[in-house]
Amino acid sequence: MAADQGFAPAQTALGHMFQQGKGMPINYAEAAEWYRRAAEQGYAEAQHKLGMHYAEGWGVPRNYVLAYMWLSLAGAGAEAGAYADRAAIVKRMSETQIEFAEQLLREWKRTSR
């Protein structure tokens, strides 16, 4: 109920349950959706998890640009390991992708204040 009411920690916990199959079948797409809801509220743990879903293509199309953006936001929110995960993603990205990800990041920061 708390997740449906927009409580980011509950949304993240529900995403984790779908990702791990705790008490329900594993459903990466559903996990990514719950992480997205919490991530858009600025919840760093959910941003980290959503970034990894984009990096690996779990329940969403693989997208290194979005992975970079979400992992950067998570790292700025002091989420442990997010910057290290982003560093691993950067190795798979072109310079153009990195520039685009940085542009998305700046836009996100500007519009989410």
HELIX and SHEET records of a PDB file:
HELIX    1   1 ALA A    8  GLN A   20  1                                  13    
HELIX    2   2 TYR A   28  ALA A   39  1                                  12    
HELIX    3   3 ALA A   44  GLU A   56  1                                  13    
HELIX    4   4 TYR A   64  ALA A   76  1                                  13    
HELIX    5   5 ALA A   82  VAL A   90  1                                   9    
HELIX    6   6 GLU A   95  THR A  111  1                                  17    
END                                                                             
